Amino acid sequence: MEPAKQGRAVFAEAGPAPSSPASRALHAPAKRG
């Protein structure tokens, strides 16, 4: 599976759209940390 698709799946579970800046802010630090 492509990493982009994996990211979308994670965002889909979280709720907000993957294109949402708020969604990125919530998940980006979590993935890096």
C-alpha positions in Angstrom: 0.0 0.0 0.0 1.2 3.5 -0.8 2.2 5.7 2.2 -0.2 8.3 0.9 -3.1 5.8 1.0 -2.1 4.8 4.5 -2.1 8.4 5.6 -5.6 8.8 4.2 -6.8 5.7 6.0 -5.5 7.1 9.3 -7.1 10.5 8.7 -10.4 8.8 7.7 -10.4 7.1 11.2 -9.6 10.4 12.9 -12.4 12.2 11.2 -11.2 15.4 9.5 -10.2 15.3 5.8 -6.5 14.6 5.1 -6.4 18.0 3.3 -7.5 19.8 6.4 -4.6 21.8 8.0 -6.0 21.0 11.5 -5.9 17.3 10.7 -2.2 17.6 9.5 -1.4 19.5 12.7 -2.9 16.8 14.8 -1.2 13.9 13.0 2.1 15.3 11.8 3.8 15.7 15.2 2.4 12.3 16.3 4.0 10.5 13.4 7.3 12.4 13.7 7.5 11.8 17.5 
